[in-house]
Amino acid sequence: MREIPFSQPFLAGTELGFVAEAAASGQLANGGPFTSRCEQWLSEVTGSGLVLLASSGTGGLEAAMMLAGLGPGDEAIMPSFAYPTIASAVVRQGAAPVFVDVDPDTLNLDPARVREAVGPRTKAIAAVHYGGVGCDIDALMEIADGRLTVIEDAAHGLLASDRGRALGAIGDLGVYSFHETKNVTCGEGGALLVNDPALRERAETIWEKGTDRRRFLRGEVDRYSWVDVGSSFGASELAAAFLWGQLGAAASVTARRLAIWRRYHEAFAELEAAGQGRRPHVPAGQTHNGHLYYLVLPSAAAREAFIAELAGQGIVTSFHYVPLHSAPAGRRHGRSAGPMTQTDDLSRRLVRLPLWPDLDDEQVERVIAATRAGAARAATASA
């Protein structure tokens, strides 16, 4: 019986041709025609005024924290249930991450906990759109009230939206990831969306290694020089060329992922009704992108039994984030604001199922059958 991997990168079939075209052009660094095409596509799809293609989502987050003006003594509020780079990007600025609990329905930031955590040192709110389901971004923007920078970690969020607004393009800044596990990929890559017009000029400077090179290219200065702190955040033209092939298939990839997600969701309704595994919740007004599908099992022991049973059937499943507030670096560099009841509980019980666009219908049904049986046995065994 064939193993069903947890994740597998999708290939549209056009990527290598575009990479060869980029290589033949002699333009290999950031800033060539494929970079421009990708940035323009993302800008048009999201409505963001400035999109900068990055070598990674991590780089996008690091640039965002620079643009937010974080420095020693400052704090940024974020969910503890998140990937570590959202916190390390804050620490690299000499600032401290402040971890707050999540909404148990969506696993996104709980605005009530964020409001309680805001203090005199708070400079930014960094929100994650978990699994491509938007957080309550309007509530966070209201809390920020123009005084705090709102950064959307939309690593999971390409082609997902909140009331018709693209995730990543609502806050002051947004970040996408094009890592190999994401809906579209260039292996390693990302993008920074600069939605606040007041931040655009500095964003270009930071992107150009701290120089005003973009102003020079537009003829606004007669030579470019070092004017600010920056770094080499841009993606190579070869990565952009690969990504361009992926973006051409983004709509069909998203449609297939959504079809698999919906089949899972329908199939596990009875499992949820029996208390053997809670399904994801998508609030009204949210349009997600099928990035991942998870179940919250009755206990940590049930999850471990479930993962082991499906592994025995050749189906790879996975837990997700270790909470940042309890991680060694999180304890060293950050602090918790209030209890982490939901984060601690849900992170021990959540399990993710295989979901990638080339998963065929037979494999999907095999995952469903194994999940139904495995969840039922795991719940009984851990009772």
Secondary structure, 3 states (H helix, E strand, C coil): CCCECCCCCCCCCCHHHHHHHHHHHCCCCCCCHHHHHHHHHHHHHHCCCEEEEECCHHHHHHHHHHHCCCCCCCEEEEECCCCCHHHHHHHCCCCEEEEECECCCCCCECHHHHHHHCCCCEEEEEEECHHHCCCCHHHHHHHHCCCCEEEEECCCCCCCEECCEECCCCCCEEEEECCCCCCCCCCCCEEEEECCHHHHHHHHHHHCCCECHHHHHCCCCCCCCECCCCCCCECCHHHHHHHHHHHCCHHHHHHHHHHHHHHHHHHCHHHHHCCCCECCCCCCCEECCCCCCEEECCCHHHHHHHHHHHHHCCECCECCCCCHHHCHHHHHHCEECCCCHHHHHHHHHEEECCCCCCCCHHHHHHHHHHHHHHHHHHHHHHC
